[in-house]
Amino acid sequence: MTIKLHCFGESGNAYKAALALELSGLDWEPVFVDFFSGINRSPEFLEKNVMGEAPILEDGNLTLSQSGVIQDYVSEKSGKFGGANAKERREILRWVLWDNHKLSSQAGMTRFLMNFLPEDKRPAEVIGFMQGRLKAAYKTLDAHLEGRDWIVGDGMTNADLSCCGYLFYPEPFGFDRAQWPNIDRWLTNIQQTPGWKHPYDLMPGSPADRA
């Protein structure tokens, strides 16, 4: 049975789940969530996920939400990205939680404020504050990647798939790969992984569709 992932191209959190599915080799297909029309507040959507968020994974009678949970399920089902042992699994979880709190949540918010709000409604002070916090997160990740090809262990794991979620997007939000050489090298490793796709090529929906 084909796994369905309810997602949309602009969502870095959906990208984490979609990329995990794509690189795992599991049979899956994207289902477009028209987020900017407010579909996530509809009764039909909220019945699938009371949190009103994408992504949502459906595999037969199983429904899951939250990218980290979906990534864990993909690992359970495919045997990939979950670490080689208990120590690695805990370290992967540590980085997934760090990303959700320190990197992706702030990158997603800053990117939204800078690109998806009308220019006259973009709060400059908030954006500046968020970019400062993001710089601290980039510094942490770049330092950890010194001398490493991957965040945990010797290959791609859910730690990498989580932390890269927003860093491939072209819209400005205060991230310049050239300023962070270890992050840049690590992102290149991900891009060179067979099967890798850019978020706008992997999932339906992009700003160009709404231009």
C-alpha positions in Angstrom: 0.0 0.0 0.0 1.3 3.4 -0.9 2.1 5.8 1.9 0.4 9.2 1.6 2.1 12.3 2.9 -0.1 15.4 3.2 2.4 18.2 2.6 3.2 21.4 0.6 6.4 22.6 -0.9 6.9 25.7 1.2 7.0 23.7 4.4 10.4 22.8 5.8 8.8 20.5 8.3 7.0 18.7 5.6 10.2 18.5 3.6 11.9 16.6 6.5 9.3 13.9 6.2 9.1 13.9 2.4 12.9 13.6 2.1 13.1 10.8 4.6 10.4 8.9 2.6 12.1 9.6 -0.8 15.5 8.5 0.4 14.2 5.5 2.3 13.0 3.7 -0.8 9.5 3.3 0.6 6.5 3.6 -1.8 4.9 7.0 -1.1 3.1 9.8 -2.8 2.5 13.5 -1.8 -1.0 14.9 -1.2 -1.1 18.7 -1.6 -2.2 20.7 1.4 -3.3 24.1 0.2 -2.1 25.7 3.4 -2.3 29.3 2.3 -6.0 28.9 1.6 -6.6 27.9 5.3 -7.5 24.3 4.5 -5.6 23.2 7.6 -8.4 24.9 9.7 -11.2 22.9 8.0 -13.1 20.2 9.9 -11.9 17.6 7.5 -8.2 18.5 8.0 -8.6 18.8 11.8 -10.1 15.3 11.9 -6.8 14.0 10.5 -4.6 16.2 12.8 -6.2 18.3 15.6 -3.1 20.4 15.7 -3.9 21.8 12.2 -0.4 21.3 10.9 1.3 19.5 8.0 2.8 17.1 7.4 0.5 14.2 8.0 1.3 10.6 7.1 -1.3 8.0 6.3 -0.3 4.4 5.9 -3.4 2.2 5.7 -5.3 2.8 9.0 -2.3 4.5 10.6 -2.2 8.4 10.8 0.8 10.2 12.1 1.7 13.9 12.5 4.8 15.9 13.4 7.9 15.5 11.2 10.0 13.8 13.9 7.4 11.2 14.6 7.0 10.5 10.9 10.8 10.3 10.4 10.9 7.7 13.3 8.2 5.7 11.6 10.1 5.8 8.3 13.1 4.5 10.1 11.1 1.7 11.8 9.6 0.6 8.5 12.7 1.0 6.2 15.5 0.3 8.7 17.3 3.5 7.6 18.3 6.8 9.3 17.7 5.6 12.8 21.3 5.0 14.0 23.4 1.9 14.4 22.9 1.4 18.1 21.1 2.8 21.2 23.8 5.4 21.8 23.4 6.8 18.2 19.6 6.7 18.5 19.7 8.9 21.6 22.2 11.3 19.9 19.9 11.5 16.9 16.9 12.3 19.1 19.0 15.0 20.8 19.7 16.7 17.6 16.1 16.3 16.3 14.8 18.0 19.5 17.5 20.7 19.2 16.5 21.4 15.6 12.8 21.6 16.4 13.4 24.1 19.2 16.5 26.1 18.1 16.7 25.9 14.3 13.7 24.9 12.3 11.0 26.6 14.4 12.9 29.9 14.3 13.9 29.6 10.6 10.4 28.8 9.6 9.0 31.8 11.5 11.6 34.2 10.2 11.2 33.0 6.6 7.5 33.4 6.9 7.7 36.9 8.3 10.2 38.0 5.6 8.6 36.4 2.5 5.0 35.5 3.0 3.6 38.6 4.7 2.9 41.9 2.9 5.9 44.1 3.1 4.2 46.7 5.2 3.3 44.0 7.8 6.8 42.6 8.3 8.0 43.4 11.8 11.6 44.5 11.4 12.5 44.3 15.1 11.1 40.8 15.5 12.9 39.7 12.3 16.2 41.1 13.6 15.8 39.4 16.9 15.0 36.0 15.3 18.0 36.3 12.9 20.2 36.8 16.0 18.9 33.6 17.5 19.3 31.8 14.2 22.9 32.9 14.0 23.6 31.3 17.4 22.0 28.0 16.1 24.1 28.1 12.9 27.2 28.6 15.0 26.3 25.5 17.1 25.7 23.3 14.1 28.7 24.6 12.2 31.0 23.9 15.2 29.6 20.4 15.6 30.2 19.6 11.9 33.9 20.5 12.1 35.6 17.3 10.9 32.3 15.5 10.4 30.5 14.5 7.2 27.2 13.8 9.1 25.7 15.0 12.4 25.7 11.5 14.0 27.7 8.5 13.0 29.1 7.7 9.6 26.0 8.2 7.4 22.8 10.1 7.0 20.4 9.9 9.9 17.2 11.6 11.0 19.4 14.2 12.7 20.6 15.3 9.2 17.1 15.1 7.7 15.7 17.2 10.5 18.4 19.9 10.7 18.5 20.5 6.9 14.8 21.0 6.6 14.8 24.8 6.0 18.4 25.3 4.8 17.8 24.5 1.1 15.1 27.1 0.6 16.0 30.0 -1.7 13.9 32.7 0.1 16.0 35.0 2.4 15.7 34.5 6.1 19.2 35.2 7.3 21.1 32.1 6.2 24.1 32.3 3.8 25.8 28.9 3.2 29.0 30.6 2.3 29.4 32.0 5.8 29.3 28.6 7.4 31.8 26.3 5.6 31.1 23.2 7.7 27.3 23.5 7.2 27.9 24.2 3.5 30.0 21.0 3.1 27.4 19.0 5.0 24.5 20.3 2.8 26.5 19.4 -0.2 26.9 15.8 1.1 23.1 15.7 1.5 22.6 17.1 -2.1 24.9 14.5 -3.5 23.0 11.6 -1.9 21.3 9.6 -4.7 17.6 10.4 -4.8 17.9 13.9 -3.2 15.5 16.5 -4.4 14.9 20.1 -3.7 11.8 20.8 -1.6 10.0 22.5 -4.6 10.8 19.5 -6.8 9.8 16.9 -4.1 6.5 18.3 -3.0 3.6 20.1 -4.7 3.2 23.8 -4.1 5.7 26.8 -4.3 5.5 30.6 -4.1 5.6 30.6 -7.9 2.2 28.9 -7.9 0.7 31.8 -6.0 2.5 34.6 -7.8 
